Amino acid sequence: MPHVVVKHRPGKSERQKTELAEAITRDVVNHLDAAEEEVSVAFEEITPGDWAERVYRPEIRDKWDQVYRKPGYEME
């Protein structure tokens, strides 16, 4: 049931994404007591010019209390 979406700038290789998905899956299984077959991981490329509008404002700034690993910067 846990579904993790990694939003990142374009240019990551399939190998990088596959290895990260495997690492995330292991950690979700270990830390959330989930079965491996329940975990899904997706990747979404976001250009730097779209980051503030598509990710930072709606998913970080506006949900600050839900973000457990906060970025070390603030955007307008």
Protein Blocks (a to p, Z undefined) as FASTA:
>chain_A
ZZcdddddehiafklmmmmmmmmmmmmmmmnopafklpccddddddfklmmmmmmmmmmm
mmmmmmmbdcfbdcZZ
